[in-house]
Amino acid sequence: MSTAPNGTIAAMSSELGSITNNDGFWDLYASTKAALNMLMKCFASRRPGDRRAILVVAPGWIKTDMGGDEATYTIEETIPLVVDMLEKNHGCPGLRYVDRFGETLPW
């Protein structure tokens, strides 16, 4: 496996993936995101010397077929924020669970 020594690995999750802040909505969706978050924690724990940024990203509630019309953000509003956040974290090693602004979220 070839890896960029200071690259970025990112997985798109959701704030609903937080065990700490789970308020019991969308149980199946939230549990799949919590499982993804745990998978990324396990991935990072098996690579203690990894110099890449490993990010679990919650982009916000996005208006899509799945997110619905009542969602807060459009894709056009969210994607530039996610890209900017990824660029800012590039080369910053370690595992982080963050929102589209780069703010740390509770696991």
N, C-alpha and C positions, 0 to 999 in steps of 0.2 A: 504494500500500500504506500503510495507516494503522498506525502503531506507537505503543505507549506508550513515552515517552522513558526511563522508568526501570523498565520491565517486566522480565519473565523469559521466556526461551525455554528449554524443557527437553526433552531427548530421553532416553527410557528405554533404557539400554544394559545392560551387564553387566560384571563384573570380568573375564570371559573375553574382553572386547573389548580388553584391554590387550595390546599387542605385547610390552611389557617382561616382564609376568608370565605370559605364555601358557605353560602346561605341556603343551600338546599334546592336551588333552582336548576332545571335542565340536568337532572341526575345522570343520564346516560352520557350526554356530551361532556359534562364536568368530569365524570370518572375517566373518560378516555383521555382528556387533557391532563388529568392528574397522573395517569399512567405514563403518558409521554414525558411529563416533568420528571417522574421517577426514573424513567429510562435514561434521560439525559444526565441525571445525578449519578446513576450507576456508570454510564459511559465515562464521565469526567473522573470518577473515583478510581477507575482502572488506568488512568493516565496521569499520575501525580506530577510528572515533570513536563507535561504538555504546555507549550508556550502559546498555544492558540487561545483566542477568545472563544468560549463555548457559551452560547446564549440561548436561553429559552425566552422567546419573545411573545408578549401579549399585545397584539396590534390595536386592540379596542374592539368595540361592537360595531361591525361593519355591515352596511346595507348590501346584502347579497340575497340570493334566493333562500339560503339557509338563515342568514341573519334577519331577514325581513325588513319591511319598510320602517318599522319603529326603531331600528338600530340608530346609533348616535352618529356614525361617521360614514362617509363614502370612501370607496377605494381610492379615488383621486386625492382625497384629503389625507389618507393614512399612509399610503405607499411612500411619498417623499419623506415623511417623518421616520418611517422604519428604515429607509435607506440611509438617511442622515445618521440615525442612531447606530446602525451597523458600521458605517464608516468611522464614527467617533470611537467605537469599541475595537476596531481592527488593531491588532497588535497588543491588546491589553489582555494578558493571559488570565485564565480562571473561568469558573462557571458562574453565571449570573442569570437570574430570572428577572426580566425587565419589561417595562411597557414601551410603547413607541417613542417615548421621550428619553428613554434610558434610565428611568427611575426604577429602583429596586422594588420588587414585589415580594411579599412573604410567601414562603413555600407552603 
